[in-house]
Amino acid sequence: MSMSSLTGKRILSLIRDGDFAHPGETDAVDLVLDGMPRDPSRCVLDLGCGLGGTAALIADRGCGRVTGVDADPGTIDYARRTYPGVSFACARAADVSRAVEGPFDTIVMLTAFYCFPDQGQALRECRALAHTGSELRVFDYAASAWSTETRDFCARYARGGSWTPLVMDGIDGLLESNGWRATVRRDLTDEFRQWYRELLERIEARRDRIIAAADDRWYGYAYERYADLLAAIERGTIGGAIVHAVPLPPGPASPRDRRCP
């Protein structure tokens, strides 16, 4: 079982009242889009787009022509059927530049970066899809430092996968070594705490609907996973953050009149 599987994402859609896998749902998207130009001619990449709800909302907000990318074929099939006004591609973050054509004016990731096995490679791929005026916006789990407690929690919570939050005392170095310079670092731990408290309440309130959509094992799994995560947030082991970054030179500056397909 995994909440990142197609079944897990569909259960989250039921809980979150939309095709969102990130905490905060539409409020989080609005935080990520804050200050972004409302220009339908701009090109936006939603990397780790899941079922496509966030990509569609970004387009609906008038922020540009959106391309969503996710590594799971079933997830992308669903997104294409459900949101025909958005372009979608199936690819891993580690080789996304071979799957879509840039440059993109803005690249966003909403609770996707934490699960990339090679975060440095993902950042380099994003840099390859950027021009000198592009911006990267990452909304994700965060930790102030890579402490023993945080490391132990992430190793346990990953259950054999990848679960690496933004480590804020090292984020500048990670970005700069992979082609980016941080311009904004905003702590969202209080928001993440409240969002996950509300999420657990919704899971309990929608128990029968979750069981009808999957089964009681999935209900128990979803509640256990997010109760465990909330406990880590309450302890201060994990939090949340938004980081903005711009490309570092050198790098080929793509013509400004080139547009995403």
CORMO-V644873 format. One record per pair of residues at least 12 apart in sequence whose C-alpha atoms are under 8 Angstrom apart, sorted by sequence separation. I is the first residue (numbers start at 0). GAP is how many residues later the second one is. If there is no record, write none. Layout:
i=I gap=GAP
i=I gap=GAP
This chain:
i=8 gap=12
i=54 gap=12
i=75 gap=12
i=206 gap=12
i=54 gap=13
i=75 gap=13
i=75 gap=14
i=51 gap=16
i=202 gap=16
i=72 gap=17
i=67 gap=18
i=71 gap=18
i=39 gap=19
i=43 gap=19
i=48 gap=19
i=49 gap=19
i=66 gap=19
i=67 gap=19
i=68 gap=19
i=69 gap=19
i=70 gap=19
i=71 gap=19
i=106 gap=19
i=202 gap=19
i=203 gap=19
i=43 gap=20
i=45 gap=20
i=47 gap=20
i=48 gap=20
i=49 gap=20
i=65 gap=20
i=66 gap=20
i=67 gap=20
i=68 gap=20
i=69 gap=20
i=70 gap=20
i=202 gap=20
i=41 gap=21
i=42 gap=21
i=43 gap=21
i=44 gap=21
i=45 gap=21
i=46 gap=21
i=47 gap=21
i=48 gap=21
i=64 gap=21
i=65 gap=21
i=66 gap=21
i=67 gap=21
i=68 gap=21
i=69 gap=21
i=70 gap=21
i=145 gap=21
i=39 gap=22
i=41 gap=22
i=42 gap=22
i=43 gap=22
i=44 gap=22
i=45 gap=22
i=46 gap=22
i=47 gap=22
i=66 gap=22
i=68 gap=22
i=69 gap=22
i=70 gap=22
i=93 gap=22
i=142 gap=22
i=144 gap=22
i=37 gap=23
i=38 gap=23
i=39 gap=23
i=40 gap=23
i=41 gap=23
i=42 gap=23
i=43 gap=23
i=44 gap=23
i=45 gap=23
i=46 gap=23
i=47 gap=23
i=69 gap=23
i=92 gap=23
i=141 gap=23
i=142 gap=23
i=143 gap=23
i=144 gap=23
i=199 gap=23
i=37 gap=24
i=38 gap=24
i=39 gap=24
i=40 gap=24
i=42 gap=24
i=44 gap=24
i=50 gap=24
i=51 gap=24
i=93 gap=24
i=105 gap=24
i=140 gap=24
i=141 gap=24
i=142 gap=24
i=143 gap=24
i=144 gap=24
i=28 gap=25
i=32 gap=25
i=37 gap=25
i=38 gap=25
i=39 gap=25
i=49 gap=25
i=50 gap=25
i=103 gap=25
i=104 gap=25
i=112 gap=25
i=139 gap=25
i=140 gap=25
i=141 gap=25
i=142 gap=25
i=143 gap=25
i=144 gap=25
i=36 gap=26
i=37 gap=26
i=49 gap=26
i=52 gap=26
i=102 gap=26
i=103 gap=26
i=104 gap=26
i=113 gap=26
i=139 gap=26
i=141 gap=26
i=199 gap=26
i=35 gap=27
i=50 gap=27
i=51 gap=27
i=55 gap=27
i=58 gap=27
i=68 gap=27
i=93 gap=27
i=94 gap=27
i=101 gap=27
i=102 gap=27
i=103 gap=27
i=106 gap=27
i=110 gap=27
i=112 gap=27
i=113 gap=27
i=198 gap=27
i=199 gap=27
i=28 gap=28
i=50 gap=28
i=92 gap=28
i=93 gap=28
i=96 gap=28
i=100 gap=28
i=101 gap=28
i=102 gap=28
i=104 gap=28
i=105 gap=28
i=106 gap=28
i=107 gap=28
i=108 gap=28
i=109 gap=28
i=110 gap=28
i=111 gap=28
i=20 gap=29
i=28 gap=29
i=49 gap=29
i=55 gap=29
i=92 gap=29
i=95 gap=29
i=96 gap=29
i=104 gap=29
i=105 gap=29
i=106 gap=29
i=107 gap=29
i=108 gap=29
i=109 gap=29
i=110 gap=29
i=19 gap=30
i=52 gap=30
i=55 gap=30
i=94 gap=30
i=95 gap=30
i=103 gap=30
i=104 gap=30
i=105 gap=30
i=106 gap=30
i=107 gap=30
i=108 gap=30
i=109 gap=30
i=110 gap=30
i=195 gap=30
i=18 gap=31
i=19 gap=31
i=51 gap=31
i=54 gap=31
i=93 gap=31
i=96 gap=31
i=105 gap=31
i=107 gap=31
i=108 gap=31
i=18 gap=32
i=19 gap=32
i=92 gap=32
i=96 gap=32
i=18 gap=33
i=19 gap=33
i=196 gap=33
i=18 gap=34
i=19 gap=34
i=195 gap=34
i=17 gap=35
i=18 gap=35
i=192 gap=37
i=192 gap=40
i=8 gap=41
i=191 gap=41
i=192 gap=41
i=8 gap=42
i=188 gap=44
i=47 gap=45
i=116 gap=45
i=46 gap=46
i=114 gap=46
i=115 gap=46
i=192 gap=46
i=114 gap=47
i=115 gap=47
i=191 gap=47
i=113 gap=48
i=114 gap=48
i=115 gap=48
i=191 gap=48
i=113 gap=49
i=114 gap=49
i=188 gap=49
i=189 gap=49
i=190 gap=49
i=113 gap=50
i=188 gap=50
i=112 gap=51
i=113 gap=51
i=126 gap=51
i=187 gap=51
i=188 gap=51
i=112 gap=52
i=113 gap=52
i=122 gap=52
i=126 gap=52
i=186 gap=52
i=187 gap=52
i=188 gap=52
i=126 gap=53
i=186 gap=53
i=187 gap=53
i=119 gap=54
i=123 gap=54
i=186 gap=54
i=187 gap=54
i=119 gap=55
i=122 gap=55
i=123 gap=55
i=185 gap=55
i=186 gap=55
i=122 gap=56
i=184 gap=56
i=185 gap=56
i=119 gap=57
i=120 gap=57
i=122 gap=57
i=184 gap=57
i=185 gap=57
i=119 gap=58
i=183 gap=58
i=184 gap=58
i=44 gap=59
i=183 gap=59
i=184 gap=59
i=42 gap=60
i=43 gap=60
i=46 gap=60
i=48 gap=60
i=182 gap=60
i=183 gap=60
i=42 gap=61
i=43 gap=61
i=44 gap=61
i=45 gap=61
i=46 gap=61
i=47 gap=61
i=48 gap=61
i=181 gap=61
i=182 gap=61
i=183 gap=61
i=41 gap=62
i=42 gap=62
i=43 gap=62
i=44 gap=62
i=45 gap=62
i=46 gap=62
i=47 gap=62
i=181 gap=62
i=182 gap=62
i=41 gap=63
i=42 gap=63
i=43 gap=63
i=44 gap=63
i=45 gap=63
i=48 gap=63
i=181 gap=63
i=182 gap=63
i=43 gap=64
i=47 gap=64
i=180 gap=64
i=181 gap=64
i=46 gap=65
i=47 gap=65
i=179 gap=65
i=180 gap=65
i=5 gap=66
i=179 gap=66
i=180 gap=66
i=4 gap=67
i=179 gap=67
i=180 gap=67
i=5 gap=68
i=178 gap=68
i=179 gap=68
i=5 gap=69
i=178 gap=69
i=174 gap=70
i=178 gap=70
i=175 gap=72
i=164 gap=73
i=165 gap=75
i=31 gap=76
i=152 gap=79
i=152 gap=84
i=149 gap=87
i=21 gap=88
i=148 gap=88
i=149 gap=88
i=21 gap=89
i=20 gap=90
i=142 gap=94
i=142 gap=95
i=141 gap=96
i=142 gap=96
i=140 gap=97
i=141 gap=97
i=142 gap=97
i=140 gap=98
i=141 gap=98
i=140 gap=99
i=141 gap=99
i=139 gap=100
i=140 gap=100
i=138 gap=101
i=139 gap=101
i=138 gap=102
i=139 gap=102
i=138 gap=103
i=137 gap=104
i=138 gap=104
i=31 gap=105
i=136 gap=105
i=137 gap=105
i=31 gap=106
i=136 gap=106
i=137 gap=106
i=31 gap=107
i=136 gap=107
i=135 gap=108
i=136 gap=108
i=134 gap=109
i=135 gap=109
i=134 gap=110
i=135 gap=110
i=134 gap=111
i=133 gap=112
i=134 gap=112
i=132 gap=113
i=133 gap=113
i=131 gap=114
i=132 gap=114
i=131 gap=115
i=130 gap=116
i=131 gap=116
i=129 gap=117
i=131 gap=117
i=131 gap=119
i=126 gap=120
i=130 gap=120
i=131 gap=120
i=130 gap=121
i=131 gap=121
i=130 gap=122
i=131 gap=122
i=130 gap=123
i=129 gap=124
i=102 gap=151
i=102 gap=155
i=103 gap=155
i=102 gap=156
i=103 gap=156
i=101 gap=157
i=102 gap=157
i=101 gap=158
i=100 gap=159
i=100 gap=160
i=23 gap=167
i=23 gap=168
i=22 gap=169
i=23 gap=171
i=22 gap=172
i=22 gap=173
i=15 gap=183
i=14 gap=184
i=14 gap=187
i=14 gap=188
i=14 gap=191
i=64 gap=195
i=13 gap=196
i=10 gap=199
i=10 gap=202
i=10 gap=203
i=6 gap=207
i=31 gap=210
i=42 gap=216
i=0 gap=217
i=41 gap=217
i=42 gap=217
i=40 gap=218
i=2 gap=219
i=0 gap=220
